[in-house]
């Protein structure tokens, strides 16, 4: 029993094939549903969805574009099964991979398709931010994470609804899912999958969505383990101070830089102490909640 949710926004070039492929893969399932959330599409997507005749198929229409995360969440709310699968409607994820992930559910609370291949690794702007967020998230969660924000995953509906106040309504929805499941010690499994070039134009706004993802990761640090965040800042300041001192000693010889480097190194103790205080406040809040 599985509910498959596909968020759609102006995907006229790919949506018919994506949905047909999913329906073909699950034709032998007695109980499944395919929910498309049309997030205010303005192209021919609506017409295509109206003409499709698929088994256990339904459409949720948003009058205007509310965002990727909001579309997924409304689909999750409407789903009648506890097992939820999400997949993008742009043709970048292979539909057959859903069944591969499904093999590991419910032994794992969430099963994620870890993207592989040239198409996933390309992009001069996306790749550095992806690597940075990957390492920050791994540092926050204390484990290796092959893919922080994959759009193909299977998870338990009830767990997501428990943490609905922490979910992001934008493209960082999947990043928040990763943080929620890992930081709350749920079982998460990663399965390598192919990743293809999307059909049509990407809706991701790189600068804005990168800032939003950074905000979400920092919020997760503060809520779940503030000491790690303050320790990271303290170490960065100390290393920066030492670097400035060495650079100044051998090349620049400026009294101002000496003072700045000294402040950076000396800031380690107060910043680390603030982290200890924040950690104690977090524990008090958690115990009183």
Residue pairs with C-beta under 8 A, 6 or more apart in sequence:
1 31
1 32
1 81
1 82
1 83
2 26
2 29
2 31
2 32
2 33
2 81
2 83
2 84
2 85
2 102
2 154
3 32
3 33
3 35
3 75
3 79
3 80
3 81
3 83
3 84
3 85
3 157
4 22
4 26
4 32
4 33
4 34
4 35
4 85
4 86
4 87
4 98
5 35
5 36
5 37
5 72
5 75
5 76
5 79
5 84
5 85
5 86
5 87
6 15
6 18
6 19
6 22
6 34
6 35
6 36
6 37
6 75
6 86
6 87
6 88
6 89
7 37
7 39
7 68
7 71
7 72
7 75
7 86
7 88
7 89
8 15
8 36
8 37
8 38
8 39
8 41
8 45
8 49
8 71
8 89
9 38
9 39
9 40
9 41
9 45
9 65
9 68
9 71
9 203
10 41
10 42
10 43
10 45
10 200
10 201
10 203
11 18
11 41
11 45
11 89
11 90
11 199
11 200
12 41
12 43
12 44
12 45
12 48
12 200
13 91
13 199
13 200
14 89
14 90
14 91
14 198
14 199
14 200
15 36
15 45
15 48
15 49
15 89
16 48
16 52
17 91
18 87
18 89
18 90
18 91
18 95
19 34
19 36
19 52
19 54
19 57
19 89
20 52
20 54
21 94
21 95
21 96
22 34
22 87
22 95
22 98
23 34
23 54
23 55
23 57
24 95
25 95
25 96
25 98
25 99
26 32
26 34
26 98
26 99
27 55
31 81
32 56
32 81
33 56
33 57
33 58
33 79
33 80
33 81
34 54
34 55
34 56
34 57
34 58
35 58
35 59
35 60
35 75
35 78
35 79
36 49
36 57
36 58
36 59
36 60
36 89
37 59
37 60
37 62
37 71
37 72
37 74
37 75
38 45
38 46
38 49
38 59
38 60
38 61
38 62
39 62
39 65
39 66
39 67
39 68
39 70
39 71
40 62
40 63
40 64
40 65
40 66
46 61
49 59
58 78
60 74
60 75
60 78
62 70
62 71
62 74
66 74
66 169
67 169
67 170
67 171
68 169
68 170
68 171
68 173
68 203
69 167
69 168
69 169
69 170
69 171
69 172
69 173
69 176
70 169
72 86
72 173
73 164
73 167
73 169
73 173
75 86
76 84
76 157
76 160
76 161
77 161
79 157
81 157
82 156
82 157
82 158
83 102
83 105
83 106
83 154
83 156
83 157
84 154
84 155
84 156
84 157
84 160
85 98
85 101
85 102
85 152
85 153
85 154
86 151
86 152
86 153
86 174
87 93
87 95
87 98
87 151
87 152
88 151
88 152
88 198
90 198
90 199
90 200
91 196
91 198
91 199
92 119
92 151
92 195
92 196
92 197
92 198
93 113
93 151
93 152
93 193
93 195
93 196
94 193
94 194
94 196
97 113
97 152
97 191
97 193
97 194
98 152
98 154
100 191
100 193
101 111
101 112
101 113
101 152
101 153
101 154
101 191
102 111
102 154
104 111
104 189
104 191
105 111
105 154
106 156
107 187
107 189
108 187
108 188
108 189
109 155
109 156
109 159
109 181
109 186
109 187
109 188
110 153
110 154
110 155
110 156
110 159
110 177
110 181
110 186
110 187
110 188
110 189
111 153
111 154
111 155
111 188
111 189
111 190
111 191
112 146
112 147
112 150
112 152
112 153
112 178
112 188
112 189
112 190
112 191
113 147
113 150
113 152
113 153
113 190
113 191
113 192
113 193
114 146
114 147
114 150
114 190
114 191
114 192
114 193
115 147
115 150
115 193
115 194
115 195
116 192
116 193
116 194
116 195
117 194
117 195
119 195
119 196
119 197
120 195
121 127
125 206
126 206
129 206
129 210
129 213
130 148
133 148
133 149
133 175
133 213
133 214
133 217
134 145
134 148
136 217
137 145
137 148
137 175
137 178
137 179
137 217
138 144
138 145
139 228
139 232
140 179
140 183
140 217
140 220
140 221
140 224
140 225
140 228
141 179
141 182
141 183
143 182
145 178
145 182
145 190
146 190
146 192
147 190
148 174
148 175
148 178
149 171
149 172
149 174
149 175
149 178
149 213
150 174
151 174
152 193
153 174
153 177
155 177
155 181
159 180
159 181
159 186
160 167
160 177
160 180
163 180
163 184
166 176
166 180
167 173
167 176
167 177
167 180
168 175
168 176
168 212
168 216
170 209
170 212
171 203
171 204
171 209
171 212
171 213
172 209
172 212
172 213
172 216
175 213
175 216
175 217
176 216
176 220
178 188
179 216
179 217
179 220
179 224
181 188
182 188
183 220
183 224
183 225
218 229
221 228
221 229
222 229
222 278
223 282
224 282
225 279
226 275
226 278
226 279
226 282
227 275
227 276
227 278
227 279
228 275
229 275
230 271
230 272
230 274
230 275
230 276
230 278
231 272
231 275
233 271
234 267
234 268
234 269
234 271
234 272
234 275
235 268
237 264
237 265
237 267
237 268
237 271
238 264
238 265
238 267
238 268
240 261
240 264
241 260
241 261
241 262
241 263
241 264
241 265
241 266
241 267
242 261
242 265
243 261
244 257
244 260
244 261
244 264
245 257
245 258
245 261
245 262
245 265
247 257
248 254
248 257
248 258
248 261
